[in-house]
């Protein structure tokens, strides 16, 4: 499968330019969409998922134009939005059966086989009789993936899927998405840099509705190698360093502020070179 996004733009009634001439290409595998909150990620996801229309541009899923063939695209689509609701008193098994019927899987034997297979895949089979209000955050996310896979989608969209998960649940979710991505286009939208580093072979950074960088994460890190330096500073000196250097990130180490800068030459002045990371790549674009 191939997803091609051509010059997509969307402006809301309040004047916010959510998308500005977005162009991207994706094929089977995991594609990371990275950006801060409000960057336009969710708007792009909803547009690809046929939930809203763009003002201009188009999206092609193989030879299907998404905005004019919504029903055909929906048959190939799985979607896990950033926030999704469940019937809390229903069991996982019963609700999956209900959602499967809504997706057109009306044959009971076929539906039972599909539901059981997905409960096993998402490691929920042993709790399939349990009410969803007793599920942890990670279990609910895995249920969300199960419902998104009911129609065996060729395109799977997951929007901020690991927010709030503990490390164990996050790793379990990583493994599940990686398995799915072997035969599916998986668009993984997040503001968590580590998610992209762990999972995706291709990615794009979106900020203020624009694609500011795209490529393979390891190649993008390599392009920044040898240009990142760090220094422990006094908190009151931060603005002075911002005036003199391209500060891309600031954080605390043992309670003391540490800044990362990008420089083509060694800045000296107490700075030490550090190995570039995807976080450095990200902040070098977001904090331009």
N, C-alpha and C positions, 0 to 999 in steps of 0.2 A: 504493500500500500504506500501511497505517496500523498502527503498533504502539502499544498502549496498556497501560501497566503500572499496576495499581490496588492500592495499599496492600500492597505486597509486604514480607514480613518473613521473616527466617531467623535462627535461633539455633542454634549448633553445640553438640554434646554437652558441650564444655568450658565452656559458658556465654557464649561470645563472641557478641554480638548483631551479626551481620555485616550484616544489612539491617533497617531499622526504618521501616516504613510508607512505602516508596518508591512514588511515583506520578509517571509521566512519559508524555509522548506524543511520537511520532516519525513522520515521513512521509518520502517519498523525499528523498534528500539526505544530507549528512554531519551526524551528531549527535555532538558531543564529550562524553565522560564523563571529567571531570577530578577528580583527587583524589590524595592521598599514598598511598604503599604501605600496605596494610592498611586502606584506607578502606571496602572492600566492593565495589570495581569488578569484580574477577574473580568474586566470588560472584554478582553480578548477571548478568555475562556468561554464566556457566555455567548459571544458571537459565533465562535466555532461550534458551540453546542446547539446552535439554532434558536437560542432563547431571546436574542435581540438582533436587529439588523444594523449593519454599518451604514454610514452615510455615503461612502465611496469605497472602491476596491472590491475584490472578490476573493473567495476561498474555494479551492478545488480539492476534492477528495477523490483521487484518481481522475475519472472523467465526469464526476458529479459536481455541479456548481452548488455549493452548500445553501446559499440563500434562496435559490429557486427550486431546490429539490429537498426541502426540509424533511419530509416524511421518509424518503429513501435514505437520507443521511442518518436519521434517528434509528433506523433499523441496524445500522453499522456502528452505532455510538454507545459507549458507556460513560457515565458522568458521575463523579463524586464531587459535589460542590463543597465550598469551604464550610458552609453550615447546612446540615440536612436534618430533617425531623424524622422521628419514628413514633409508632404507636407504643407507648411505654409498657402497657399491660399485655401486649402480644408477645409470643415467643418468637425467636429468630426464625424458626422453621415455618411457622404459620405466616409471618409477614413476608418471607421470601416467596412462599407459594402465592400469596395475594399479589405481590408485585410481578411475579412471573405471568400470572393470568393477564394483568394489565399490559404486559409486553407481548401478549398474543400467544403464549405457550399454554394452550388449553387442554392438550392431551395429558391426562393425569399421570400416566406411567412415565411419559417423557419428562414431565415437569418434576416428578419425584426424583428421577435419576439426576436431573440437572441440579436441583436444590441440594440433594445429598452430596453430590460431587463438589459443589461450591462450599458447603459447610466443612467438608474435609480440607479443601484447598486453603481455606482461611482459618483453619484450626478452631472451628466453632462447633464441630459436630457433637462433641461431648456435652455442650451446653445448649443444644438446639431447642430444648424444652423450656429453657429459662426465660423469664420475662426480660425484655430489653432494658427496662429501668434498672436492672441489677448488673448491667454490663459496665465494665470500666471504659475509660475513654478509648483505649487501644482496641478493645473488643468491638466498640461501636464503629470505629474506623474500619476494622476488618469486615464488619457487617456491611458497611457502606461499599466496600470493594465488591463483596459478594453480590449485592443487588446490581452493581454496575456491570457485572460480568454475566448476568442472566442470559443475555442475548448473544453471548460469544462475540463481543464487539471487535471490530478491526481498528477502531480508534477509541482510546480510553483517556479521559481527561480527569485529572485529580488536582484539586485546588487547595493548597495549604494542608496537605493530608497529615503531616506529622506534628502540627502545632499542639502542644500540650501533652505529647506522649513521653513516657519515661524512656530511658535508653534501651531497655530490653524490648519494649513494644516497638520502638522506632526501628531497631534492627530486624525484628520480625516483619515489619511492614516493608523495609528495604528488600528483604529476600523475596517476599511475595510479589512486589512490583517488578523485580528483576526477572522472575520466572515468566510473568505475564508478557513482558516486553520482548521476549524472544520471537513472538509471532504477531505482535500488535504494535501500533504506534501508541506510545504512552507519553502524554504531555503532562509534565510534573511541574506545577506552578508553586513557587515557594519564595519566602524571603530568608530562609535558613540556608546559608552557604554550604554547610556540611552535607546537606541533603544532595545537592548537585554534585559535589565532589565524590560522594560515595557511589552514586547511581548512574550518572549520565555521561554518554559519549559525545553528545552535542548539547549546546546550550545557547541561550541568548540572555543578555541583560537588558531590561526595559526600565527606563526612567522618564517620568513626565510624559508618558505616552509614546516615547520613541525607542527604537532599538538602538542602543549605544554601543553594543559589542556583541558579536556572535562567533561561535567556533567550537573547537574541541577544548574542554577544560584544561587538559594537560598542555596543549599547545599554547593556550593563552597564558598559562603560568610561565611556560618557557620564555615567552616573549618579554616577560617582566623580570626574568632572572638577572641578577647582577645589578639591578637598579633600585632595590629596596634597602633602606637603612633605618635603624631605630636608635632611640635615645631616651633615657630616663630624664625627665625634666621636672622643674618646679611647677606646680599648678598655676601659679600666677604668670608664668612665662608663656603659656600656650598661645595667646594671641600674637605675641612677638614672633614666635616660630612660624605661625601661619602666615605672617606677613613676609617672611624671608624664604620659606621653603614650601614645596607642594606637599602639604600634610594630607595623607590619605586616610589615616586611622589614628584613633587615640583610645587607649584603654588603660586599665590599672594592673600593675603587677606588684604584689605584696604591698598594696595600698598606695603605690606611687604611680603617677601618670607616665605612660610610655607612648611615644608617638612613632608612627611609621611615615617615612617620606619616600617619594620617588625622585631619583636624580640620575642623570646620565653619567655623572662623574662623582667621585667620592667627595662628599661635602666636608669631611674632617669635622672639626668643631665638636668632637666627642661622639659623633655618630659611628655606629658599627654596622657592617653589612649583615643582612639576614636573608635566609632562603625565602624566595617568593612563595606565596600561597594563593589559593583561589580567593580567599578573603581580601588579600591585597589587590588582586585583579578587580574584584567587585568594587571595593571602595575607591580605587583609582578612577573608576568611571562615574560612580554615584556622587563623589565629592569633588568633581571637576569644578 
